[in-house]
Amino acid sequence: MDKRGRRILAVGVVLLLVGAWLIFNPGSYVPEVVQAERSAEVEGVLATEGLGRLKVAERASREGYTRDQFGSGWGQIGGCDTRNVILKRDLTEVVLEGCLVMRGRLVDPYTAKVIDFVRGKGTSSAVQIDHVVALSNAWGTGAQELEKAERKALANDPLNLLAVDGPENMRKGDKDASEWLPPNTAFVCQYVARQISVKYKYVLWVTAVEKKAMSRELEKCPNEVAIGVD
């Protein structure tokens, strides 16, 4: 098996293990960075250093981008769909019916608002699952060069997913760190570090203006770590 094949296999194993942990340890999983094959290389690395390891290049054309390039809808982790896995991870006071999160409470990292989530038509959208590195942004910064299995892994990787306020997620869209940052300033450093972690893990690059924006924010939190569960 070549290096790319080993990386795809490693990502798949990690997603399976995360799912198993969530199923057999309800309520015990915290929304920390999830590591895969590359994590051993960067565990405990400062976000500023992680940023320095990323390639800097112009954003590539988004021609050919569709959501289906990253898999059709949500994948599965441990037998449950990724959306509900992340809701279960990030919400408190969770009420489940099988894999489905029916109710819960979110302290939104992007706005700091407290949102009572109720599953149903017209209410589920109050909490959305955000791709921290938006998929169309990823497409334009290297993901189009990945195998489709790797892109699907990126779209379903808990490292790149957060349950957040629905309207704010819509405002973010596919913007990078030079165009949008969480209005909750207390979360900005973690958000930037998480983007760096995702881009490093999937060998994506940053644009010059994106790197400048990230560097500016990290100056306020020089001890922020890019990747590391502990």
Secondary structure, DSSP 4 states (H G I P E B T S, - for coil): --HHHHHHHHHHHHHHHHHHHHHHSTT----PPP--TTHHHHBT-BHHHHHHHS-B-PPPP-TT--GGGG-SS--EETTEEHHHHHHHHH-EEEEEETTEEEEEEEE-TTT--EEEEE-STTTGGGEEEEESS-HHHHHHTTGGGS-HHHHHHHHH-GGGEEEEEHHHHHHHTT--TTT---S-GGGHHHHHHHHHHHHHHTT--B-HHHHHHHHHHHTT-TT-BSB---
